[in-house]
Amino acid sequence: MTDRDDAPLSPRPSSDVAFTETVKAIQMRKGSRDGYARMEDKGGWTDAVTGDLATFISLRDSFYLSTANANGQPYIQHRGGKPGFLKVLDEHRLAFADFSGNRQYITQGNLQENPQAFIFLMDYANRRRIKIWGTARVIEDDPDLLDRLADPDYPDGRPEQAVVFTVVAWDVNCPQHITPRFAENDIARAVKPLKDRITDLEAKLLSLGVTP
């Protein structure tokens, strides 16, 4: 510790993106500050895309994107597609294709005024959620990127633009209070053995002259 004005400043933990001084004061008052302070001593949350995060992202068919305008008015948008439509470009950047929708352009307008953004990924079936803080920008004039993000099975074809998200920090939430939900494909896969068994039993009944 030194009082010199030119002493190098200790790097701020990545979790400071969410843990403001006000948040830390509340944590102190409510008794959780010591635990989070120990995490901060180790640098805070992860600030790059790891293999585990990349795998988690590749299995998601939807996520929530939060932005805010210059006045701080928040906006949350649901994005959906085939599993893996949110792509990892490198260890610090994610991206997804932005196809023409209702053409309100609220997210794009917000990002033009305020690049701060947040991604919330849910795995309802396994009761897992991942929060990602960062910045985002809309890219309209990069044909190679748009080709990389395009989905050939999407009915509208080529994306109108792309959204590139730069990761600042991410964290995994506990499963508490997550109600399990299952995708249609998951349910169909689980029920298929039962349907096959029913078909087999019906065939045996017919072979015995019994109408099911």
TORDRENPA-958728 format. One record per residue (C-alpha): residue in one letter; residue number from 1; y, x, z. Coordinates in pm, whole numbers, plus 50000, padded with zeros to 5 digits. Each point is the difference from the previous one (the first is absolute). Last residue first. Layout:
# TORDRENPA-958728
(A,NUM,(Y,X,Z))
...
//
This chain:
# TORDRENPA-958728
(P,212,(44785,44230,47080))
(T,211,(49744,49816,49785))
(V,210,(49649,50081,50115))
(G,209,(49733,50059,49738))
(L,208,(49874,50317,50162))
(S,207,(50162,50214,49729))
(L,206,(50321,49805,50061))
(L,205,(49990,50097,50367))
(K,204,(49952,50365,49907))
(A,203,(50299,49987,49765))
(E,202,(50215,49842,50272))
(L,201,(49898,50279,50239))
(D,200,(50102,50271,49751))
(T,199,(50335,49833,49926))
(I,198,(50070,49969,50374))
(R,197,(49915,50367,50052))
(D,196,(50230,50103,49716))
(K,195,(50281,49791,50150))
(L,194,(49947,50164,50339))
(P,193,(49992,50348,49847))
(K,192,(50327,49918,49813))
(V,191,(50194,49885,50309))
(A,190,(50116,50345,50111))
(R,189,(50101,50109,49648))
(A,188,(50184,49672,49936))
(I,187,(50185,50035,50331))
(D,186,(50109,50353,49919))
(N,185,(50109,49898,49650))
(E,184,(50211,49713,50138))
(A,183,(50176,50233,50243))
(F,182,(49931,49977,50372))
(R,181,(50224,49933,50296))
(P,180,(49971,50140,50353))
(T,179,(50282,49895,50237))
(I,178,(50192,50311,50107))
(H,177,(50120,49952,50361))
(Q,176,(49901,50350,50112))
(P,175,(49867,50224,49723))
(C,174,(50215,50299,50105))
(N,173,(50263,50123,49754))
(V,172,(49967,50307,49782))
(D,171,(50311,50210,49937))
(W,170,(50202,50131,49708))
(A,169,(50298,50228,49951))
(V,168,(50256,50096,49734))
(V,167,(49807,49889,49691))
(T,166,(50189,49978,49671))
(F,165,(49946,49668,49820))
(V,164,(50025,49975,49622))
(V,163,(50052,49653,49852))
(A,162,(49927,49968,49630))
(Q,161,(50156,49796,49721))
(E,160,(49934,49704,49768))
(P,159,(49629,50074,50012))
(R,158,(49801,49980,49674))
(G,157,(49750,49722,49951))
(D,156,(50100,49653,50118))
(P,155,(49638,49890,50037))
(Y,154,(49899,50294,50224))
(D,153,(49666,50138,49885))
(P,152,(50150,50320,49858))
(D,151,(50169,50071,50336))
(A,150,(50296,50234,49958))
(L,149,(50074,50264,50266))
(R,148,(49932,50309,49790))
(D,147,(50163,49844,49694))
(L,146,(50311,49921,50204))
(L,145,(50010,50360,50124))
(D,144,(49973,50138,49647))
(P,143,(50264,49758,49870))
(D,142,(50260,50103,50263))
(D,141,(50314,49791,49941))
(E,140,(50001,49714,50254))
(I,139,(49949,50175,50333))
(V,138,(50071,49804,50319))
(R,137,(50052,50200,50317))
(A,136,(49838,50018,50341))
(T,135,(50051,50163,50337))
(G,134,(49759,50045,50285))
(W,133,(49809,49840,50284))
(I,132,(49630,49912,49969))
(K,131,(49816,49765,50236))
(I,130,(49621,49973,49988))
(R,129,(49794,49704,50110))
(R,128,(49633,49964,50093))
(R,127,(49801,49689,50098))
(N,126,(49695,50082,49786))
(A,125,(50019,49680,49793))
(Y,124,(50378,49976,50030))
(D,123,(50071,50341,49850))
(M,122,(50379,49986,49993))
(L,121,(50256,50241,49856))
(F,120,(50368,49982,50102))
(I,119,(50240,50202,49786))
(F,118,(50357,50079,50111))
(A,117,(50319,50081,49814))
(Q,116,(50331,50185,50039))
(P,115,(50166,50044,49661))
(N,114,(50306,49786,50085))
(E,113,(50237,49862,49735))
(Q,112,(49782,50059,49694))
(L,111,(49695,49931,50213))
(N,110,(50136,49657,50095))
(G,109,(50074,49912,49640))
(Q,108,(49650,50100,49891))
(T,107,(49843,49799,50281))
(I,106,(50213,49694,49923))
(Y,105,(49928,50016,49626))
(Q,104,(49996,49617,49962))
(R,103,(49801,50027,49678))
(N,102,(49731,49748,50104))
(G,101,(49737,50251,49895))
(S,100,(50004,50278,49741))
(F,99,(49757,50276,50094))
(D,98,(50077,50278,50247))
(A,97,(49732,50267,49981))
(F,96,(49927,50187,50322))
(A,95,(50081,50338,50147))
(L,94,(49921,50222,50298))
(R,93,(50154,50340,50070))
(H,92,(49963,50275,50262))
(E,91,(49651,50144,49950))
(D,90,(50006,49925,49628))
(L,89,(50014,49701,49765))
(V,88,(49794,49770,50225))
(K,87,(49965,49661,49834))
(L,86,(50061,49645,50117))
(F,85,(49785,49818,49744))
(G,84,(49698,50138,50187))
(P,83,(49819,49672,50046))
(K,82,(50118,49766,49722))
(G,81,(50341,49847,50052))
(G,80,(50237,49872,50266))
(R,79,(50352,50058,50131))
(H,78,(50154,49790,50276))
(Q,77,(50376,50045,50044))
(I,76,(50192,50027,50323))
(Y,75,(50380,49991,50014))
(P,74,(50232,50125,50272))
(Q,73,(50378,49946,50019))
(G,72,(50140,50336,50112))
(N,71,(50339,49954,49833))
(A,70,(49916,50259,49733))
(N,69,(49684,49810,49912))
(A,68,(49666,50026,50174))
(T,67,(49648,50078,49880))
(S,66,(49648,49909,50109))
(L,65,(49691,50023,49782))
(Y,64,(49684,49812,50101))
(F,63,(49658,50097,49866))
(S,62,(49728,49872,49772))
(D,61,(49668,50090,49837))
(R,60,(49924,50286,50238))
(L,59,(49702,50228,49947))
(S,58,(50189,50293,49846))
(I,57,(50253,49991,50285))
(F,56,(49733,50060,50264))
(T,55,(49854,50285,49795))
(A,54,(50342,50164,49961))
(L,53,(50064,49960,50374))
(D,52,(49672,50169,50088))
(G,51,(50064,50282,49752))
(T,50,(50341,50065,50152))
(V,49,(50337,49890,49863))
(A,48,(50273,50191,50180))
(D,47,(50225,49943,50302))
(T,46,(49740,49947,50273))
(W,45,(50160,49863,50316))
(G,44,(50182,50200,50263))
(G,43,(50034,50378,49988))
(K,42,(49765,50104,50281))
(D,41,(50275,49966,50263))
(E,40,(50062,49654,49854))
(M,39,(49650,49889,50102))
(R,38,(50065,50119,50356))
(A,37,(50329,49807,49997))
(Y,36,(49811,49689,49888))
(G,35,(49782,50013,50310))
(D,34,(50293,50068,50232))
(R,33,(50214,49721,49852))
(S,32,(49762,49709,50071))
(G,31,(50135,49884,50338))
(K,30,(50217,49698,49918))
(R,29,(50335,50164,50076))
(M,28,(49905,50322,49822))
(Q,27,(49873,49811,49697))
(I,26,(50326,49803,49995))
(A,25,(50199,50325,50009))
(K,24,(49782,50141,49722))
(V,23,(50073,49698,49782))
(T,22,(50373,50041,50055))
(E,21,(49979,50371,49923))
(T,20,(49825,49912,49676))
(F,19,(49620,50006,49978))
(A,18,(49943,49871,49647))
(V,17,(50093,50295,49775))
(D,16,(49976,50204,50320))
(S,15,(49624,49988,49945))
(S,14,(50033,50299,49766))
(P,13,(50087,50222,50296))
(R,12,(50343,50165,49975))
(P,11,(49992,50367,49918))
(S,10,(50135,50218,50281))
(L,9,(50353,50114,49924))
(P,8,(50060,50364,49929))
(A,7,(50248,50168,50236))
(D,6,(50343,50049,49841))
(D,5,(50193,49825,50278))
(R,4,(49827,50212,50262))
(D,3,(49898,49797,50304))
(T,2,(49644,50126,50002))
(M,1,(49656,49864,50090))
//
